[in-house]
Amino acid sequence: MSGSTLATALAIASGLAGSLQVAVMSRLGQRVGIWEALGFSTLLTALLGLALVLVVRHSIAGYERAMHQPWWMLTGGALSLLIVLTVTYAGPRIGVTATIGVIIAFQLVMGAAIDRWGLLGSQRIGLHPTRVLGIALLAIGAALSLRK
C-alpha cells in the first residue's frame, strides 16, 4: 500500500470516527458530566498513545525529544482537548450533524489559510476559485445544518 493510499484510508477512517466520537462523547457527557467525560477521554487517549509508542518504538525516547521542539508544535494536545470538549458539549445541544458540519466548515477555512500562506511551516498551496467555492458551499451547508 502506498503512502498516499494509507493516508487516504486513515483520513476516511478518521472522518467516520469523528462522527461516531460526537455521538459517543455526547452521550457520555450527558451521563457522567461534560468535564468528567472530557477527563476520561483524555486519560484514555494518553494511555493508548503511550501503549502504541511502546509497541511500535519499544521506547519512549521520542517524548523527551518532543519536549525540545518549538512551543507551538506542542499545542496539539490542547487543541485536541478543545475538540473533544466541543463535541461533548455541542452534540446534544445542536445535534451530531450540525456539530460536525460546523467543525468541518471551519477546519476547511483554516486549512485553506494554512495552505495559502504556508503557515506553521506547511507547504504553500494556491487557493483556486474551485477550492473557494467548495469551502463556501460547505460553510453554507454547515449553516443550514444548524436549522432544526
N, C-alpha and C positions, 0 to 999 in steps of 0.2 A: 504494500500500500504506500503510495507516495505521500510526502509531507502535506501537500495541499489537499489530498483526498482525506487524510486523517483530520486535518484542520477543519474541513467542511463537515465531516461526520461529527466531530466534537461540538461544532457550532450548532448543528441541528439538535444534538442531544441536549446541549445547554439551553437552547430555546424551549424544548419540551420540558426540561427540568425546571426552568424558571417559571413556567406556567403552573406546574404542579406545586412549586415552592410557595407561590402566592396562596393557593388554596389550602395547603397543609399548614403553613405558618399562621394563616388567618384563623383556622380552627384551633390550633394550639394556643394562640394568643387569647382567644375567647375563653378557653378552658382554664388556663393557668395564669393568665395575665400577660400583657404585651412585653413587659420588661423581663419576666421570667422566661418566656418563650425565646426572646432575643438572647438572653444569657445562656440558656441551654443549647440553643442552636450554635452559638459562637464557640462554646466549650467543645461541643461535639465536632465541629469543623476543625478546631485546633488539634484535637486528639487524632482525628482521622488524617489530617495533614501530616502530623508528626509520624504516624504509623506508616504512611506512604513513603515519606522521606527515608525512614529506616529500612523499609523493604526494598526500595529502588536503589538507594545510595549506600546503604549499610553504614551510615554515619550522619551526624547532624552538624558537621563542619560548615555546611552551607549557611546555617543560621548565624554563625559568627561572622561569616563573610557578608551576609546581608546587613548586619549592623554597621558596616563601614561604607555603605552606599549613601548617596545624597538623600537628605531627609524626605524629599518629595517622592522618592521611589518607595518609601516605607509607608505611605499613606493608604496603600491598597486595602489593608485590613480595616482601617477606619471607614473607608468608602464602602467596603462590604457590609460593615456594621450598619451604616445608613441605609443601604439597600434592604437588608433583612428587616430592620426596624420599619421601614416604609411599607414593605409588602405585608408585614404582620398587622400594622395599623390600618392601612388603606384598604386591603382586600375586603374585610367585612363591611366597610363603610361605603365604598364606591363600586365594589364588585371586582371580580378577578379580571374580567375583560378590560374594564376601564383602567385599573391599576397597571396592567401590562401594556395597554395602549399608550398611556401617558409616559411610562418609563421608556418604552421603545422609541417613541417620537423624540424625546429629549436625548436619548442615547445617540440617535442618528444626527441630531443637530450638533451635539458636542463632538461626535465622531467626525462630522464634516468639517468643523472648525479645526480640530486637531490635524486632520489630513491636509486641509487647505494651507494652514500656516506652519505645518511641521512642528506642532507644539510637543513638548515633553520628549524631544529627541526623535520624534516619528518622521518617517519619510514624507516629503511634501507630495500631495496628490491633488490634482486640479479639481475644482468644483464646477462641473459642467452643467448646462441647463437641464439635462435629463435627470441628473442627480438631485438638483434643487427641486425639480418638480416632484420626484419621488418622495423627498423629505416633506415637502409641503402637503402632498396627498396623505401621507402617514399622520402628519400633525392634524389635518382636518379629520381623519378617521379617529384619532385619539380624542379630539374634542367632541365628536359625535358620540363616542362610546360613553361619555360621561352623562349623556341624557338617558334617563330611565323611562 
